[in-house]
Amino acid sequence: MGKRVNQLGGLLAMLVTPSLFAFELAGQLNVEHRQFLSQGLQGQSKGQSSVVVQPELYWDFQSGDSSFTFTPFFRVDSLDDERTHGDIREALFLTYWDDYELRVGISKVFWGVTESAHLVDVVNQTDAVEAVDGEDKLGQPMVHFTAIKDWGAFHAMVLPYFRERTFAGQDGRLRTEPVVSDNAIYESSREEKHIDVAFRYSKMLGDWDIGLSYLYGTNRDPYFRFEQGELKPYYALMSHFGIDVQGIVGDWLWKLESVYRDSYDHHVGVVTGFEYTIVGAFDTVWDVGLIGEYLYDSRGNNAQNIGQNDVFAGVRFALNDEDGTEILTGITQDLDNSDVYNAKLEA
């Protein structure tokens, strides 16, 4: 038996050699702490600490036209059992030939151009226990085909499995009352196994980049129903149409995202605005971008997200160093309710 194990080990060593593929290992290890100034519900702590581990393994095959990326994620939280969770952010095989690319596995896809909200970014589900801004996403199983031609870039995706949104648990400070149940309800009889499809076309027209997108499948934004003493997320089907536009005019960068969604309800959403860049600000190599955006949702106060009639003002600092460091800070203010606002700081 020992001889056979040695033979198998030798075979594995022959397969895992630099001659067959290049291997890279990167990642991050974060220690985080949240401190709340106000008292929470009975039994809730004002402090919340956690540790995040997210390695990234990358294989580049000898053929030069294929690669595999594996990015697991795991968080251990001191307060909220639901925030202690793991996910596969990416487990993706990529191959390309001529003007075509094919990706198969689990991945994250980002669509969008604005800063205060990303209305057209609907492929991946939000990992809501990570942050309140909705920027963190769960890995999405997919088959993703891309054609890059002179007439533009075309993306087609088959999404065979739906990911439910994560929510804070009983001890989580940033949670609803009552706590959102794990017993989700679906409009589709196939529930999370409903096969979704998504498409996107983009084209550069001079200094303007225009994108058109469509997704048919399960709505990533759940509605909620109170049944049998539980607050249950309800995932309806949807047809989602999106357009994103970004154009450069001198030192100005103009942006637009707009969507029409036909789901349990029907609505139009818009985010539009600008970013004006001051190059070499304060007699340094820094660039400073002044950002202003307006957010609209036709559902008004019934909107599931912030931004039904809001304005966003922000500043972006680009340090132009070797690491490409950027700092973005800003605030979103509700124009209908002066006491409703949202601040953000990203670095």
N, C-alpha and C positions, 0 to 999 in steps of 0.2 A: 504493500500500500504506500509506504514511504517513497519507494522508487517512482511510483506513478505520480505522486504529488510533485516530486522534483521535476519530472518530465513535463507536467502541466505548467509548473511555474516557469520552466525554461521556455516553453512555447509562448506563454504570456509575455515574458521579457522580450522575446523576439518580435512580437506584435507591437508592443508599446515601445517603439524606438523612434528617435528623431528622424530616421529616414522615411517613416511613413507619415508622420504629422508633427507639427510644432504645437507644443502645449504651453499655455500661459495660465497663471493663477494670480488673481487680484481679489479685491473685495474690501469690505469695511467692517469695523467693529466700533459700535457707538454706545456710549453711556449717556442716557437722557434723564432729565428730571423735570417734572411739572410741579409748580407751586401755585396753589389757588389761594387768593386773598380772602375770599368769603367762605363761610362754613357751608358744607354740603348737607345732604340728607343724613339722618341719624345713622351713625356707624361709619360714615365716609370720612376718609382722611383728607387733610389739606395738601399732603405731599404724595407724589406718584413718580416712582423711579422705574427705569427699565433698561435692559441691555438688548442690543440688536446685533445679530451676526448675519452678514450677507456676503458670502464668498462668490466669486465669479470664475468659472473654469471655461477656458476657450481652447478648442482644438482646431487647427488649420491643417487640412489634409494635404498630402504631398502633391496631389493633382493640381492644387492651386485654385480650383473652382468650387470647393466645398468646405464647409466648416460646421462646427457644432458648439453651441454655447449653453452652459448650465449655470443657472443662478438661483440657488435656494435662498430662502429668507426665514429667519426665526427671531421672534421677540419674546422675552421673558419679562413680565410686568409685575411689580410688587403689589398692585392694588386690584386690578381687574383681570379675572380669569379669562374673559373673552378676548382681552388684548394680548394675553399670552397665546400666541398662535404662530403657525408656520405656513409657508406658501412656496410654491415653485413659481418664481417670477418669470423664469425663462428656462426652457429645455428645448432648444430649437436647432434643427438641421437646416442649413442654407446651401443651396447649390445654384449656380448661375451659368448661363451660356448665351452667347451673342448678346441680344438686347433683352434677355428674359431672366427672371429670378424666381425661385420656388423655395418657400419656407414651410416646413412641416413641424408641428410640435406645439409647445406652449410659448407664448410671446406677449409682449406689450407693444401696442401701436398707438402713436400719438398723432392726432389731427388738431390743428388749431393755430391761431396767430395772435389772438388778443391776450391780455395779461390778467384781467379781473375775473374772467370766466372763460371756459372752453366749451361752448355749446355744441360744437361739431364733433367733439372727442367722445365717441359713444361705443367704441369697440370693446374696451376693457371695463370691468366692473370696479367701482370705487371700494378701496379698503378703508372703510370709514373709521375704524378704531385707530388708525395710524395718525390722522390729523383731521381737523375740521374743515380744511380748505378743499378737500376732495381731490387733491393732486396725486395721492398715492393710489396705485391700481393693483388689482390682482392679476395674475397670469391667466391668459385666455387660450384654451386649446383652439388650434386653427390650421387650416391649409391656406396658404397665402401666395397667390401668383401675381407677379409684377411684370409689365411690359414697359420698357423705357424707349420711346421712339421720338422722331423729330416732331411728330404731331402731339406729343405730350406723354405723360406717365399715367398708366392705367393699373389699378389694383383691384383684384377680385379675391374675396375671402369666403371660405366656408367655415362656420363656427359651430362645431357639433355638440358643444356642451356649455350650459349656462352656469355662471358663478353667482351665487347669492351674495348680496352686500353684507359686510360685517357690521355689527353694532356692539356698542358697549354693554357690559353685563351689569348685574345688580350692584356691584361695588364701584363701577365706573362713574367718574364725576360727569363726564360729557355724555349723558344718556337721557332718554326720554322717561317720562313717568306716565304709565307703567313702562317697564323694560320691554323692548321689542322681542317678540317670541322667535324661536328657531323654527316654528311650524309655519313655513311659508305657504301661500296659496298661489296657484298659477292659473292663468286663463287657458293655456294650452293643456290638453290632456296628457301630452308627453312631458310636461313639467320641465325640469332642467335639461332633458334630453331633446328638446325642440331644436331643430337644425336652423340656425340663423345664417343669413348671407349679407355681405357688405361689399360695396363697390366705391371706388374713388377715382376721379379723373382730375389731373392738374396740368396746367400749361402756363409757361412764361410768355407774356405778351409785352415786350419791351421791358419796362421797369416794374411791371405788375405781375404778380403771381396769383392765379385764380384756381380754386379747387371746388369741385362739385362732388358730393358724397350722398350715399343712400345706404340705409340698413333696414332690413326687414327681419324681425325676430322678437325676442323677449325684451321688454323695456328694462334698461339697467336701473332706472329710477323707480323704486317701488312706491305704490300707493299703500294705504294702511286701512285695515279693517279691525274693529274691536269685536271679537267673537269669543264666547265662552270664557270671559274674563281675561283674554289675552289680546295684546296689540300685535296683529299679524301682518307681515308685509305681503302685499298682493302684487304679483308680477304679471302685468297685462302684455299682450302682444302690441307691436307698434310698427308703423312705417315712418321712417325718419329721413327727411331730406335736409341736406345742409349745403351751404356755400361759404367759402372763406376767401377773402381777398386781402392782399397785402401789396402796397406800392410805395416806391421811393420817389419823393419829389424834393430835390435838394437835400437839406438836413432834416426833412420831415419824413416820417414813416407812417403811412395811413393804413388802418386795419379795419376789417369788418368780418364778423361771423354772424350768420343768420340761419335759423332752422324753422322748419315746419314739421310738427310731430302729430301723427294721427294715431292715438292710442285710446286709453280709457276716457281721456278728454282730448281735445284738439287745441293746439296753441301754436303761436308764433313767438320766437325769441330772437332778440337782436343784441349784439354787443358791437359797438363801433367807437373809434377814437383815433388817437394819434400818439406818436412818440417823437419829440424834438430833441435832437442830440447836440450837445455842446462839446465839441472836440477839444481836447487839451484843456479841460476846465481847471481853474485855480493855478494856471501856469505849471501843470503837471502832465504826465502821460495819460491821465485818467480821462475817460469820456463820461459825461453825465447826461442821461436821458430823462426828459420831463414827459410824463405820461398822463393823458386824460382820456377817459372812456365813459360812455353812457350805456346802461344796461336796461333792457325792456323785456317784459314777459306779458303776453296778452291775457294771462290768467289773473293778473293783479295779485291781490293778497292770497289767492288760492294757489299760487305757484309753489312748487315743491322745493325750489332753490331760491337763494338770494338773487336779487337783480330784477325785480318786476318794474321798478322805476327808480333807478339808483344811478349815482355818479361815482366814478373811481378816479382818484388822484394819486400819483405815485412818482417815485424817483428811482432810476436805475444807475448804479455806479459800476462802470466797467474799468477795472484797474489795469488792464492790458499787461498783466504779468505772465510769466511762463505757464502758470496753472490756469490762465483764463478766468480769474476770479471775478465774479459779479455779485452785487448786492442789490436786491430789489425790496423796496418798502413802499407801502401805500395804504390807503383807507378807502373803503366803500361806504357811502352814505345813502341811506334810504331817503328819498325826497318826500315821501308821504308820512313817514314817522321819524322825527328828528332823533329819537332815542334808540333807533336801530341802525347800527353800523358794524363794520367788520374791518379789522386791521390785519395786515400781513407783513411778514419779514422773511425773506428768503435769501440764502447765501450759498 
